[in-house]
Amino acid sequence: MIDQSPRFCRRLSLIVLFHVVGLSLAACSSPPTLAPADAATAAGSEATLPTIVVESSGLVCQADGTFLTINDSGNNATVYQLNASGEVLAHYAMDAANKDWEALTVHQGELWIGDIGNNSGVRNGGDLYRAALNLSSDRLNPTGKTSFVYPDLPLPPLQVYQHDFDAEALVSTSEQLLLFNKAWQSAHSTVYQLTPYTSTGSTKAVKIATVAGLPGVITGGAFNSEHQLFVLTGYARFRDNVLNMALYNDYRPFLAVLDRQFKLQKVIPVPQGGQLEAICIDRQQQIWLTQEKSKHRPALLWRWGNIQQLKQQITGKSSQFK
């Protein structure tokens, strides 16, 4: 979740002031030119999300064509079920704390909730809640909780939006439960492997890879087992996007595609998107995204395209959405 409070806006305005010194008024008189939406960024089916889930920060595609989502910090510890039209079909309260819920995934038959957000830098790790995928009642009963710490955490204090110990992407490959950090400071993302089941209920994240070449921070992720690809959502770092954010609320969102060895294969701009937060891939290989409500953009659920079209983008071949 991005802080859009008056205090944050004042801070961002000061940053903008320093960046615009020496720039002519003409340079700021028109909005940024976005890359044209080609076949892979043309919008698919799109639905505005209702007020109750405007801070959607995690997404799971279910076998019946519905979705599960959550809101992030400042909201209830509740999982919501949506249809493809964005309507809330049901909600499931959970006996857990929502410090900053940022991710959802299904790992080894259970629903995992990642309470892993740390924009402010005050946490040394996060909490993972798991629950059985039994949606027959109006509550989700946690079957366990695992807390983790980062192995390479520097001495405090960490500066808000200026550190690498934040995360919003929790991804299951069936065999592994992985965390992609939200690197505000570094030019790469770190991949950590988590031990989901421990006798003590706590574990240390293990660094297993870094992903270079990303144009911003990672906010969500999904793994496609058939093609052995990771598909990540993200947007530009504030320090690289100050004017666009301040003047036009343009997050410069993107999809990043990685192979099974975490090597970057393709970055695809999503110019029609806003604050992209979550992604899932359904059984028909369709890619679904959600974005939070921001200053000039609504909260949305939409079908971006499918895995085959994504692969065509990697190879340089284009196709129209269906």
PyMOL commands that set and color helices and strands:
alter all, ss='L'
color gray80, all
select helices_A, chain A and resi 6-20+25-28+51-53+238-240+242-248+307-315
alter helices_A, ss='H'
color red, helices_A
select strands_A, chain A and resi 46-48+56-61+67-71+78-82+88-94+101-107+110-115+125-132+139-140+142-149+167-172+177-181+189-194+202-204+206-211+217-224+229-235+254-259+264-269+275-281+286-292+300-306
alter strands_A, ss='S'
color yellow, strands_A
deselect
rebuild
show_as cartoon
